[in-house]
Amino acid sequence: MTSSVPWQERLSAGTEAVQDEVIRWYQQTSEGLAYVPDMVWGTLQTEAYATILGRVVDFLGVPDDVPAGVAKRMERQRVLYDGEHRYDVVLGEQALYTNVGGAEVMAEQIDRIVRDLDLPSLGLGIIAASAPVDMCPVHAFSLHGDEVHLELVSSGVKVTEPAELALYRKAFGRLNDAALRGEGARKLLHKARDFWAEGGRG
């Protein structure tokens, strides 16, 4: 089954309530998969980077409780350190260059990823921009338990049909196969860090 809820409806009480919901389903499932081609995965975001929620509020015209929403997003990151959860995450290299908040924010964000790269709870891979991928380009998605979550421009979508879940797992496997991990990922991170240290001018 696939269901969707318009963001303007889902965020009608602000961003904090939605972040609370995300925290609950993170806590209820011990393992997760996520593919994010052009942004940093929410559970690895710094506080400064997470203020991108303000752009969501502005775009959708929903109640502005961004500081509360950001605080909840920081709270959800506890799952990386509690010893009870495991997440396999694939980022596109573009995620390291999509400018959220300017060079200082981006440099700090990349430092955060480098710091957490070897966490036992985190399997992080990065697909280099020129890497061959045995997959057509696809949107971001995350899979927890028996649910896939997608974020569209107008709505949040939840997929629970087993055959569709199998396709998402297959897609993640192919994306994961194309990703660099360990030292390869670290090199891409340091390259991006140098870019932002020079003010994002290359």
C-alpha positions as CSV (number, residue, x, y, z in Angstrom):
1,M,0.0,0.0,0.0
2,T,1.1,3.6,-0.7
3,S,-0.2,6.5,1.2
4,S,0.6,10.2,1.1
5,V,-0.1,13.2,3.2
6,P,0.4,16.8,1.9
7,W,3.2,18.6,3.7
8,Q,1.0,21.6,4.4
9,E,-1.4,19.3,6.3
10,R,1.4,17.3,8.0
11,L,3.2,20.4,9.1
12,S,0.1,22.3,10.1
13,A,1.2,22.3,13.7
14,G,4.9,23.0,12.8
15,T,8.1,21.0,12.3
16,E,8.5,19.8,15.9
17,A,5.6,17.4,15.7
18,V,6.9,15.8,12.5
19,Q,10.4,15.4,14.0
20,D,8.8,13.7,17.1
21,E,7.1,11.3,14.7
22,V,10.5,10.5,13.0
23,I,12.1,10.0,16.4
24,R,9.4,7.4,17.3
25,W,9.9,5.3,14.2
26,Y,13.7,5.5,14.5
27,Q,13.4,4.2,18.1
28,Q,11.0,1.5,17.1
29,T,13.3,-0.1,14.4
30,S,16.8,-1.1,15.2
31,E,18.0,-1.0,11.6
32,G,17.5,1.3,8.7
33,L,18.7,2.1,5.1
34,A,18.8,5.5,3.5
35,Y,19.8,6.9,0.1
36,V,20.2,10.7,-0.1
37,P,21.7,11.9,-3.4
38,D,22.0,15.6,-2.9
39,M,21.6,16.5,0.8
40,V,23.2,15.3,4.0
41,W,21.2,12.6,5.8
42,G,19.1,14.3,8.5
43,T,20.5,12.2,11.3
44,L,24.0,13.4,10.5
45,Q,23.2,17.1,10.2
46,T,24.8,19.7,12.4
47,E,22.5,22.1,14.1
48,A,23.5,24.9,11.7
49,Y,22.9,22.7,8.7
50,A,19.5,21.6,10.1
51,T,18.2,25.1,10.0
52,I,17.4,24.3,6.4
53,L,14.0,23.5,7.9
54,G,13.5,27.2,7.7
55,R,13.4,26.9,3.9
56,V,10.7,24.3,4.2
57,V,8.6,26.6,6.5
58,D,9.0,29.5,4.1
59,F,8.2,27.5,1.0
60,L,5.1,25.8,2.4
61,G,3.9,28.7,4.5
62,V,3.5,26.5,7.6
63,P,3.9,27.6,11.3
64,D,7.5,28.7,12.0
65,D,8.8,26.7,14.9
66,V,12.2,26.0,13.3
67,P,14.3,26.2,16.6
68,A,12.1,23.5,18.1
69,G,12.2,21.4,15.0
70,V,16.0,21.6,14.8
71,A,16.3,20.7,18.5
72,K,14.2,17.6,17.8
73,R,16.3,16.7,14.8
74,M,19.4,16.9,17.1
75,E,17.6,14.7,19.6
76,R,17.0,12.0,17.0
77,Q,20.7,11.6,16.5
78,R,21.0,9.8,19.9
79,V,20.2,6.6,18.0
80,L,23.7,6.7,16.5
81,Y,25.3,6.5,20.0
82,D,23.0,4.2,22.0
83,G,24.5,0.9,20.9
84,E,21.1,-0.4,19.9
85,H,20.7,0.8,16.3
86,R,22.4,0.4,12.9
87,Y,22.0,2.5,9.8
88,D,23.4,1.9,6.3
89,V,23.4,5.2,4.4
90,V,24.5,6.1,0.9
91,L,25.1,9.7,-0.1
92,G,25.7,11.1,-3.5
93,E,28.9,13.2,-3.7
94,Q,26.6,16.1,-4.6
95,A,25.4,16.1,-1.0
96,L,28.8,17.4,0.0
97,Y,28.5,20.4,-2.3
98,T,24.8,21.4,-2.1
99,N,25.2,24.8,-0.4
100,V,23.3,24.9,2.8
101,G,24.2,28.0,4.8
102,G,27.5,28.9,3.2
103,A,31.1,27.7,3.4
104,E,31.5,27.8,7.1
105,V,28.3,25.7,7.7
106,M,29.3,23.2,5.0
107,A,32.9,22.9,6.4
108,E,31.5,22.2,9.9
109,Q,29.1,19.7,8.4
110,I,31.7,17.8,6.6
111,D,33.9,17.7,9.7
112,R,30.9,16.2,11.5
113,I,30.6,13.4,8.9
114,V,34.3,12.7,9.1
115,R,34.1,12.5,12.9
116,D,31.3,9.9,12.8
117,L,32.5,7.9,9.8
118,D,33.8,5.0,11.9
119,L,30.8,4.8,14.3
120,P,29.8,1.1,14.8
121,S,26.2,2.2,14.3
122,L,26.8,3.7,10.9
123,G,27.7,2.2,7.5
124,L,28.3,5.3,5.3
125,G,29.1,5.1,1.6
126,I,29.4,8.0,-0.9
127,I,28.8,7.6,-4.6
128,A,31.4,9.6,-6.5
129,A,29.9,12.0,-9.1
130,S,31.5,10.1,-12.0
131,A,31.0,6.6,-10.6
132,P,29.1,4.0,-12.8
133,V,25.9,2.9,-11.1
134,D,23.9,-0.1,-12.2
135,M,20.7,1.9,-11.6
136,C,18.8,4.8,-13.2
137,P,19.0,8.0,-11.2
138,V,16.4,7.9,-8.4
139,H,15.0,10.0,-5.6
140,A,16.0,9.9,-2.0
141,F,14.3,7.3,0.2
142,S,14.7,5.7,3.6
143,L,13.6,2.2,4.7
144,H,12.8,1.3,8.3
145,G,11.3,-2.1,9.1
146,D,8.4,-2.7,6.7
147,E,8.1,0.9,5.5
148,V,9.7,3.1,2.9
149,H,9.5,6.9,3.4
150,L,9.8,9.4,0.5
151,E,9.7,13.2,0.6
152,L,8.2,14.8,-2.4
153,V,7.8,18.5,-3.1
154,S,4.1,18.5,-2.0
155,S,3.8,15.5,0.3
156,G,5.4,12.8,2.4
157,V,4.8,9.3,1.0
158,K,4.8,5.9,2.9
159,V,5.1,2.6,1.0
160,T,4.3,-0.7,2.7
161,E,3.5,-3.0,-0.2
162,P,6.0,-6.0,0.1
163,A,6.7,-6.1,-3.7
164,E,7.5,-2.4,-3.7
165,L,9.7,-2.8,-0.6
166,A,11.6,-5.5,-2.3
167,L,12.3,-3.1,-5.2
168,Y,13.6,-0.4,-2.9
169,R,15.9,-2.9,-1.2
170,K,17.2,-4.0,-4.6
171,A,17.7,-0.4,-5.6
172,F,19.6,0.3,-2.3
173,G,21.8,-2.7,-2.9
174,R,22.8,-1.4,-6.3
175,L,23.5,2.1,-5.1
176,N,25.4,0.7,-2.1
177,D,27.6,-1.4,-4.5
178,A,28.6,1.8,-6.3
179,A,29.5,3.7,-3.1
180,L,33.0,4.2,-1.7
181,R,33.5,3.4,1.9
182,G,36.3,3.8,4.4
183,E,39.3,5.5,3.0
184,G,37.6,6.1,-0.4
185,A,34.8,8.0,1.3
186,R,37.2,9.8,3.5
187,K,39.1,11.1,0.4
188,L,35.8,12.5,-1.1
189,L,35.0,14.2,2.2
190,H,38.5,15.8,2.5
191,K,38.2,17.0,-1.1
192,A,34.9,18.6,-0.3
193,R,36.3,20.0,2.9
194,D,39.1,21.7,1.0
195,F,36.6,23.2,-1.4
196,W,34.6,24.8,1.4
197,A,37.8,25.9,3.2
198,E,38.5,28.0,0.1
199,G,35.1,29.6,0.4
200,G,33.4,27.3,-2.0
201,R,35.3,28.7,-5.0
202,G,37.3,25.6,-5.9
